């Protein structure tokens, strides 16, 4: 039962991560020529937004992997000890 809950949470987190990465891939990148010499401008700002979106997606993917590992670990442990 608990393994199934972790498996479901893993699936949901993986789907959310895919959605977040898809949205991150749709952030447009303007030409670099719009930035000033200090590195400020639309290009740098879009890269910051893309980086932030990718970081959120990666975090959710890590949560999905953790839930998947917990689900598998519980099932393996239950099988080893003969628990129902």
Secondary structure, DSSP 4 states (H G I P E B T S, - for coil): -HHHHHHHHHHHHHHHHHHHHHHHHTS----GGGS-TTS-SHHHHHHHHHHHHHHHHHHHHHHHHHHHHHHHHHHHHHHHHT--
